[in-house]
Amino acid sequence: MFLRIHLLLCLSWFAPVLLRAAPAAPVENPCFVEFFNNEYDRAIPCFERQLKASPRDANAYNHLAQALLYQQLFLHGALETELVSSTNPFLQMPKIQVPPDIEARFRQLIQTSLALSQTELRQHPRNVQALYSLGVAHGLRANYEFLIDKDWIGALRDAAADRKANEQILEIDPQFIDAHLIIGLYKYVVGSLPFYLRALGFLGGFHAGKGAKEEGIREIQQVSEHGVLDRYEADVLLAAIYRREHRPQDAIPLLEKLARQFPRNYLFRFEQVEMYSDMGNEKAALDVIERIEMLRREHAPGYAEIPPAKIAYIKANLLFWYGDLGRALNILKQATSMTDGLDPGTLTMAWLRLGQVYDLQGDHQQAILAYRNVLKTSPHSQAAVEAKNYIANPYRRKRGASG
C-alpha cells in the first residue's frame, strides 16, 4: 500500500506543471507546446532562453528543471501510464540512470527556484504566485525522489510541502482554481486508504473524512474544466484515476482531447489502447494501434521516430492479455529482435512477456532463455526478480488477471 500511495502522488506531476508570472494558457508558451509534444530537444533550449531573459523568475527555473526531468523519463519509457496499471510495470523497470551533469543541473535549478520563492515570501507572505512556484519546485523534487532516487520518504516530504503551499494559496485566493489539483489529489489518495491510515493522517498530517475520494475527483475535474495553468495536467491525472476506478470510458474523451491539442505526442494514443483494453474492447484498441502504425509509416511529426519494436510490444501485450498467445508470441519475437532505439523499460518488459507466453504454451526451455535476457538487460530491476522466480517456477496466469 505504501508504494501504491507514492505511485498516486507522483501522478500529479505526470503531466507538466505549468507556471507563469500571471495566469496564461499553456499553449501560449511555445516552449510548453514543444514540451507537451515530447520534443525535449527543442523545449530545453527554449526554456534556457527564457531563463536567461528572466534570471530572477522562480518559474523559469522550474520550467527548465521539469523539462530536464521529463526528458530522462521519456528516454527510459517511464511516462506511459501503464505505470499505474494493476501490474505496475514501472516497479519492474530498471533504475533510471541520469547523467551526473543532468542531475546536478536539475538539483541546482530546483534549489534556486526554492530560494527565490522563499525570499519573495519573506517579503510578501501572501504572494500566491510565489507560493505556487514554491509548491511546484517541491513537487518536481518529489518526482525526482520517487522516480529516480526511489526515496519514498523524501518524496512524501516534498509532496506534503507542495500540498501545504496550495492550501495557503486557497486561503488567500479561493478563486485560484489550479491550486485545487494537488488538494484534490490528496483527498483522493487519503480517501482511498483504509480507515486506520486515514485516522492517523498518514499522508503528511493530512486528514480527510467520509466521501473524500469523490470530493477529490470533483476538485480535479474542476481544474480540468476551469483551470488555466494545470488544465492539461488535470486531464492526464483524471485519466489515470478513472482507470484505477474502473472507468476507462470516462478517460477516453480526455485522452482524445489531449491527442488533438498535442498531435505530436503519441503517448496519448498509447494510453487509449490501454483504456480500450480495460473496457474489453479489443477491436477498438487494435484500431488505435493500427492508426499509430499508419502515422508512423506516413512519417507524421512525432510518430516517425517511434521505434517499431515499441509499437510491436504494445500490440503484443494487448494480445497477451486477451489470450491470443500465438500472435503475441510472433510479435514479441520481432520486438526483441529489433531493439534499435528501444528504451530499457520496454525491452525489459518485452523479454519478460515473451518468457511468460512461452510458459503459457508449455515451452519452459524457451521461456528460460527469455527470462535470462531479462536478467541480462536489467539485472537489478523488479522484472529480474520475477524472471528468476519464473526460471524455477514456470509462469501461470492468475485467474481473473488482466492488463
C-alpha positions as CSV (number, residue, x, y, z in Angstrom):
1,M,0.0,0.0,0.0
2,F,2.8,2.4,0.8
3,L,4.3,2.1,-2.7
4,R,0.8,2.5,-4.2
5,I,0.3,5.7,-2.3
6,H,3.5,7.2,-3.7
7,L,2.6,6.0,-7.2
8,L,-0.6,8.1,-6.9
9,L,1.3,11.0,-5.5
10,C,3.7,11.1,-8.4
11,L,0.8,11.1,-10.9
12,S,0.0,14.7,-10.0
13,W,3.2,15.6,-11.9
14,F,2.9,13.2,-14.8
15,A,1.6,16.0,-16.9
16,P,3.8,19.1,-16.7
17,V,3.2,21.7,-14.1
18,L,2.7,25.0,-15.8
19,L,3.7,28.3,-14.3
20,R,3.5,32.0,-15.3
21,A,4.1,35.3,-13.6
22,A,0.4,35.8,-14.4
23,P,-2.1,33.1,-15.4
24,A,-2.0,32.2,-19.1
25,A,-3.0,29.2,-21.1
26,P,0.0,26.8,-21.5
27,V,-0.4,26.7,-25.3
28,E,0.5,30.4,-25.4
29,N,4.1,29.5,-24.4
30,P,5.9,27.8,-27.4
31,C,8.3,26.1,-25.1
32,F,5.4,24.2,-23.5
33,V,3.9,23.3,-26.8
34,E,7.1,21.5,-27.6
35,F,7.3,20.1,-24.1
36,F,3.8,18.6,-24.3
37,N,4.6,17.1,-27.7
38,N,7.6,15.3,-26.2
39,E,10.0,17.5,-28.2
40,Y,12.5,17.9,-25.4
41,D,15.5,18.7,-27.6
42,R,13.6,21.8,-28.7
43,A,11.9,22.6,-25.4
44,I,15.0,22.6,-23.3
45,P,16.9,25.3,-25.3
46,C,13.7,27.3,-25.4
47,F,13.4,27.2,-21.6
48,E,17.1,28.0,-21.4
49,R,16.5,31.2,-23.4
50,Q,13.5,32.2,-21.2
51,L,15.6,31.6,-18.1
52,K,18.4,33.8,-19.4
53,A,15.9,36.5,-20.1
54,S,14.4,36.3,-16.6
55,P,17.1,35.1,-14.2
56,R,15.1,36.3,-11.1
57,D,11.9,34.3,-12.0
58,A,11.5,31.2,-10.0
59,N,9.1,29.9,-12.6
60,A,11.8,29.9,-15.3
61,Y,14.0,27.6,-13.1
62,N,11.0,25.2,-12.6
63,H,10.3,25.1,-16.3
64,L,13.8,24.1,-17.2
65,A,14.1,21.6,-14.4
66,Q,10.9,20.0,-15.4
67,A,12.0,19.6,-19.0
68,L,15.3,18.0,-18.0
69,L,13.5,15.5,-15.7
70,Y,10.8,14.6,-18.2
71,Q,13.4,14.1,-21.0
72,Q,15.0,11.5,-18.9
73,L,11.7,9.8,-18.0
74,F,10.7,9.8,-21.7
75,L,14.0,8.3,-22.8
76,H,13.6,5.5,-20.4
77,G,9.9,4.8,-21.2
78,A,8.7,5.9,-17.8
79,L,5.9,8.3,-19.0
80,E,3.4,5.8,-20.1
81,T,0.6,5.5,-17.6
82,E,0.8,1.7,-18.0
83,L,2.8,2.8,-14.9
84,V,-0.5,2.9,-12.9
85,S,-2.0,-0.4,-14.2
86,S,-2.7,-3.3,-11.9
87,T,0.6,-5.0,-12.9
88,N,2.6,-1.8,-12.1
89,P,5.4,-2.4,-14.7
90,F,7.1,0.8,-13.5
91,L,8.2,-1.1,-10.4
92,Q,9.6,-3.8,-12.7
93,M,11.7,-1.3,-14.7
94,P,15.4,-0.9,-14.3
95,K,16.6,2.1,-12.2
96,I,16.9,5.2,-14.3
97,Q,20.5,6.3,-14.7
98,V,20.5,10.0,-15.0
99,P,23.8,11.5,-16.4
100,P,25.6,13.3,-13.5
101,D,25.6,16.7,-15.2
102,I,21.8,16.5,-15.8
103,E,21.2,15.5,-12.1
104,A,23.5,18.3,-10.9
105,R,21.7,20.8,-13.2
106,F,18.3,19.7,-12.0
107,R,19.1,20.0,-8.4
108,Q,20.7,23.4,-8.8
109,L,17.6,24.7,-10.7
110,I,15.2,23.4,-8.0
111,Q,17.3,24.9,-5.2
112,T,17.5,28.3,-6.9
113,S,13.7,28.2,-7.5
114,L,13.1,27.4,-3.9
115,A,15.4,30.2,-2.7
116,L,13.8,32.8,-5.0
117,S,10.3,31.8,-3.9
118,Q,11.2,31.8,-0.2
119,T,12.9,35.2,-0.5
120,E,9.8,36.7,-2.1
121,L,7.5,35.1,0.5
122,R,9.6,36.5,3.4
123,Q,8.9,40.0,1.9
124,H,5.3,39.3,0.7
125,P,3.8,36.3,2.5
126,R,0.6,36.5,0.6
127,N,2.1,36.3,-2.9
128,V,0.2,33.4,-4.4
129,Q,2.5,33.2,-7.4
130,A,5.5,32.7,-5.1
131,L,3.6,30.1,-3.2
132,Y,2.7,28.4,-6.4
133,S,6.3,28.3,-7.7
134,L,7.4,27.1,-4.3
135,G,4.9,24.2,-4.4
136,V,5.9,23.2,-7.9
137,A,9.6,23.1,-7.0
138,H,8.8,20.8,-4.2
139,G,6.6,18.7,-6.5
140,L,9.2,18.4,-9.1
141,R,11.8,17.3,-6.5
142,A,9.3,14.8,-5.2
143,N,9.0,13.4,-8.7
144,Y,12.8,13.0,-8.9
145,E,13.0,11.4,-5.4
146,F,10.2,8.9,-6.2
147,L,11.0,8.1,-9.9
148,I,14.8,8.4,-9.9
149,D,16.2,8.1,-6.4
150,K,13.4,5.7,-5.2
151,D,13.5,7.8,-2.0
152,W,9.9,7.3,-0.8
153,I,10.3,9.3,2.4
154,G,11.9,12.3,0.7
155,A,9.2,12.2,-2.0
156,L,6.4,12.2,0.6
157,R,8.0,15.1,2.5
158,D,8.3,17.2,-0.6
159,A,4.8,16.2,-1.8
160,A,3.4,17.3,1.6
161,A,5.2,20.7,1.2
162,D,3.6,21.1,-2.3
163,R,0.2,20.4,-0.8
164,K,0.7,22.9,2.1
165,A,1.7,25.7,-0.4
166,N,-1.5,25.1,-2.4
167,E,-3.6,25.1,0.8
168,Q,-2.1,28.6,1.6
169,I,-2.9,29.8,-1.9
170,L,-6.6,28.9,-1.5
171,E,-6.7,30.6,1.9
172,I,-5.5,33.8,0.3
173,D,-7.3,33.5,-3.0
174,P,-10.2,30.9,-3.2
175,Q,-10.6,31.7,-6.9
176,F,-7.1,30.3,-7.8
177,I,-8.7,27.2,-9.4
178,D,-5.4,25.4,-10.3
179,A,-4.5,25.0,-6.6
180,H,-7.3,22.5,-6.3
181,L,-5.3,20.0,-8.3
182,I,-2.9,19.0,-5.5
183,I,-5.6,19.3,-2.8
184,G,-8.0,17.2,-4.8
185,L,-5.2,14.6,-5.4
186,Y,-4.6,14.4,-1.7
187,K,-8.2,14.0,-0.9
188,Y,-8.5,11.2,-3.4
189,V,-5.4,9.4,-2.1
190,V,-6.4,9.7,1.5
191,G,-10.0,8.7,0.7
192,S,-8.7,5.6,-0.9
193,L,-6.8,4.5,2.2
194,P,-8.1,2.1,4.9
195,F,-9.8,3.8,7.8
196,Y,-6.9,3.3,10.3
197,L,-4.5,5.0,8.0
198,R,-6.9,7.9,7.4
199,A,-7.3,8.3,11.1
200,L,-3.6,8.5,11.5
201,G,-3.3,11.2,8.9
202,F,-0.9,9.0,7.0
203,L,0.0,11.5,4.3
204,G,2.0,14.2,6.0
205,G,-0.6,15.0,8.6
206,F,-3.4,15.3,6.0
207,H,-6.8,14.2,7.3
208,A,-9.9,13.6,5.2
209,G,-13.4,12.4,6.1
210,K,-16.0,10.2,4.5
211,G,-16.5,10.9,0.8
212,A,-13.0,12.4,0.4
213,K,-12.2,10.3,-2.6
214,E,-15.2,11.5,-4.5
215,E,-14.6,15.1,-3.4
216,G,-11.0,14.9,-4.6
217,I,-12.1,13.7,-8.0
218,R,-14.6,16.6,-8.2
219,E,-11.8,19.1,-7.4
220,I,-9.6,17.7,-10.1
221,Q,-12.5,17.8,-12.5
222,Q,-12.9,21.5,-11.6
223,V,-9.3,22.2,-12.6
224,S,-9.8,20.2,-15.9
225,E,-12.8,22.3,-16.8
226,H,-11.9,25.7,-15.4
227,G,-8.2,25.8,-14.6
228,V,-5.6,27.8,-16.5
229,L,-2.2,26.6,-15.5
230,D,-2.8,22.9,-14.8
231,R,-5.8,22.1,-17.1
232,Y,-3.9,19.5,-19.1
233,E,-2.2,18.1,-16.1
234,A,-5.7,17.6,-14.6
235,D,-6.8,15.8,-17.7
236,V,-3.9,13.3,-17.5
237,L,-4.4,12.8,-13.8
238,L,-8.1,12.2,-14.2
239,A,-7.5,9.7,-17.0
240,A,-5.2,7.7,-14.6
241,I,-7.7,8.0,-11.7
242,Y,-10.6,6.9,-14.0
243,R,-8.5,3.8,-14.9
244,R,-8.0,3.0,-11.2
245,E,-11.7,3.5,-10.6
246,H,-12.6,1.1,-13.5
247,R,-14.0,4.0,-15.5
248,P,-11.9,3.8,-18.7
249,Q,-14.9,5.0,-20.7
250,D,-14.5,8.4,-18.9
251,A,-10.8,8.5,-19.6
252,I,-11.0,8.1,-23.4
253,P,-12.6,11.5,-24.2
254,L,-9.8,13.2,-22.1
255,L,-7.1,11.3,-24.0
256,E,-8.7,12.1,-27.3
257,K,-8.8,15.8,-26.4
258,L,-5.2,15.7,-25.4
259,A,-4.2,14.0,-28.6
260,R,-5.9,16.7,-30.6
261,Q,-4.3,19.5,-28.6
262,F,-0.8,18.0,-28.8
263,P,-0.9,15.9,-32.0
264,R,2.8,15.0,-32.0
265,N,2.6,13.3,-28.6
266,Y,1.9,9.6,-29.5
267,L,1.7,8.6,-25.8
268,F,-1.9,9.9,-25.6
269,R,-2.8,7.3,-28.3
270,F,-0.8,4.6,-26.5
271,E,-3.0,5.4,-23.4
272,Q,-6.1,5.0,-25.5
273,V,-5.0,1.4,-26.3
274,E,-4.8,0.7,-22.5
275,M,-8.2,2.2,-21.8
276,Y,-10.0,0.3,-24.6
277,S,-8.3,-2.8,-23.4
278,D,-9.6,-2.2,-19.9
279,M,-13.1,-1.8,-21.4
280,G,-12.8,-5.2,-23.0
281,N,-12.9,-3.6,-26.5
282,E,-10.1,-5.4,-28.2
283,K,-11.1,-4.2,-31.7
284,A,-11.1,-0.5,-30.7
285,A,-7.7,-1.0,-29.0
286,L,-6.2,-2.7,-32.2
287,D,-7.8,0.1,-34.3
288,V,-5.8,2.7,-32.3
289,I,-2.6,0.7,-32.8
290,E,-3.3,0.5,-36.5
291,R,-3.7,4.3,-36.6
292,I,-0.4,4.7,-34.8
293,E,1.3,2.4,-37.3
294,M,-0.2,4.3,-40.2
295,L,1.0,7.6,-38.8
296,R,4.5,6.2,-38.4
297,R,4.5,4.9,-42.0
298,E,3.4,8.3,-43.2
299,H,6.3,9.9,-41.2
300,A,3.8,12.1,-39.3
301,P,5.5,14.5,-36.9
302,G,6.2,12.9,-33.6
303,Y,5.4,9.4,-34.9
304,A,8.2,8.8,-37.4
305,E,10.7,8.4,-34.6
306,I,8.8,5.7,-32.7
307,P,10.9,2.5,-32.7
308,P,8.9,-0.2,-34.5
309,A,9.7,-2.5,-31.5
310,K,7.8,-0.1,-29.2
311,I,4.6,-0.4,-31.2
312,A,5.1,-4.2,-31.5
313,Y,5.4,-4.6,-27.8
314,I,2.2,-2.5,-27.2
315,K,0.3,-4.8,-29.7
316,A,1.8,-8.0,-28.3
317,N,1.0,-7.0,-24.7
318,L,-2.6,-6.4,-25.7
319,L,-2.9,-9.8,-27.4
320,F,-1.2,-11.5,-24.5
321,W,-3.9,-10.3,-22.0
322,Y,-6.6,-11.3,-24.5
323,G,-5.2,-14.8,-24.7
324,D,-4.1,-14.6,-28.3
325,L,-0.8,-16.2,-27.5
326,G,0.2,-17.3,-31.0
327,R,0.1,-13.8,-32.4
328,A,1.6,-12.3,-29.3
329,L,4.5,-14.8,-29.5
330,N,5.3,-13.9,-33.1
331,I,5.2,-10.1,-32.4
332,L,7.2,-10.4,-29.3
333,K,9.9,-12.3,-31.1
334,Q,10.0,-9.5,-33.6
335,A,10.1,-6.8,-30.9
336,T,13.0,-8.4,-29.1
337,S,15.0,-8.9,-32.3
338,M,14.8,-5.2,-33.4
339,T,15.8,-3.2,-30.4
340,D,17.5,-0.2,-32.0
341,G,16.3,2.9,-30.2
342,L,14.1,1.0,-27.8
343,D,14.0,2.2,-24.2
344,P,15.3,-0.1,-21.5
345,G,11.9,-0.4,-19.8
346,T,10.1,-1.6,-22.8
347,L,12.8,-4.0,-23.8
348,T,12.8,-5.5,-20.3
349,M,9.1,-5.9,-20.4
350,A,9.2,-7.4,-23.9
351,W,11.6,-10.1,-22.8
352,L,9.6,-10.9,-19.6
353,R,6.3,-11.1,-21.6
354,L,8.0,-13.4,-24.2
355,G,9.0,-15.8,-21.4
356,Q,5.5,-15.7,-20.0
357,V,4.0,-16.5,-23.4
358,Y,6.4,-19.5,-23.8
359,D,5.4,-20.7,-20.3
360,L,1.7,-20.5,-21.0
361,Q,2.3,-22.5,-24.2
362,G,4.2,-25.2,-22.2
363,D,7.7,-24.4,-23.6
364,H,9.6,-23.7,-20.4
365,Q,13.1,-24.1,-22.0
366,Q,12.4,-21.3,-24.4
367,A,10.9,-19.3,-21.6
368,I,14.1,-19.7,-19.6
369,L,16.1,-18.2,-22.5
370,A,13.8,-15.1,-22.5
371,Y,14.0,-14.7,-18.7
372,R,17.8,-14.8,-18.9
373,N,17.6,-11.9,-21.3
374,V,15.6,-10.0,-18.7
375,L,18.5,-10.7,-16.2
376,K,21.0,-9.5,-18.8
377,T,19.0,-6.4,-19.8
378,S,18.0,-5.2,-16.3
379,P,19.8,-7.3,-13.7
380,H,18.7,-5.1,-10.8
381,S,15.1,-4.5,-11.7
382,Q,12.0,-6.0,-10.2
383,A,11.4,-7.7,-13.5
384,A,14.7,-9.6,-12.9
385,V,13.4,-10.7,-9.6
386,E,10.3,-12.1,-11.3
387,A,12.3,-13.6,-14.1
388,K,14.5,-15.5,-11.6
389,N,11.3,-16.8,-9.9
390,Y,9.8,-17.9,-13.3
391,I,13.0,-19.8,-14.2
392,A,12.4,-22.0,-11.2
393,N,8.6,-21.9,-11.2
394,P,7.0,-21.5,-14.7
395,Y,4.7,-18.6,-15.1
396,R,1.0,-19.3,-14.7
397,R,-1.6,-16.6,-15.2
398,K,-3.7,-15.9,-12.2
399,R,-7.4,-16.3,-12.6
400,G,-9.0,-13.0,-13.5
401,A,-5.7,-11.3,-14.3
402,S,-5.9,-8.6,-16.9
403,G,-3.6,-5.9,-18.4
